[in-house]
Amino acid sequence: MLFGRLLPGVKMPSQRELATEYGVARSTVREAFTQLELQGLIETRQGSASRCRNLLEPHFELSLEGIGDNFDFQRQVMEARAALEGEAAFYAARRASDDQLQKLDEEFHRMQARSEETTLAKAKADLTFHMQIAESSHNLLIISFSQIFYSRYFNAIYGVLSRTLKKFGRYPDGISAQHAQIHKALMNRDADEARRVARDHILYTLKSLERTE
């Protein structure tokens, strides 16, 4: 979990599977699960699988979902995204497994094929791509914060694109090419370039937002 191999929110393997894999008694695995739950690392609900907890969520009390249409707040969200996504891309380029890079490649091509979709659908596809980058960073804090950030402030992120569309009558120019630059840097495992183009991608969208005022 600490190094992002078990992502916050994902299901843990069953106790039976783990007992078989490691050749130990079910009671030993059950005791380990109990200890993990007591430490706040996993949560278990009756009748469902145990899941890894997002360790930041209990400490993240900033509740601002209701002002997603506010220009100043949208600008702050984009400024935070620029820093967050730059670092996520940097560490993903360094640490992503070959399997994660393949999944990123597949998601990139799916996203590029969605040219006729609505602005809302494009915003969701964009965040799916960026969340996969964060999950490939193998940095627990980046992964955990990204999950909370994208979920809690999606309305503000979508609002930026919606505001731009209303002002200029189109999705921001250049977004697709910027995604391609991020994809290329990740596939080449060029960490510095990945950080630069991921950050510039968000700052470009921020400039589009500022032109709507």
Secondary structure, 3 states (H helix, E strand, C coil): CCCCCCCCCCECCCHHHHHHHHCCCHHHHHHHHHHHHHCCCEECCCCCCCEECCCCHHHCCCCCHHHCCCHHHHHHHHHHHHHHHHHHHHHHHHHCCHHHHHHHHHHHHHHHCCCCCCHHHHHHHHHHHHHHHHHCCCCHHHHHHHHHHHHHCHHHHHHHHHHHHHHHCCCCCCHHHHHHHHHHHHHCCCHHHHHHHHHHHHHHHHHHHHCCC
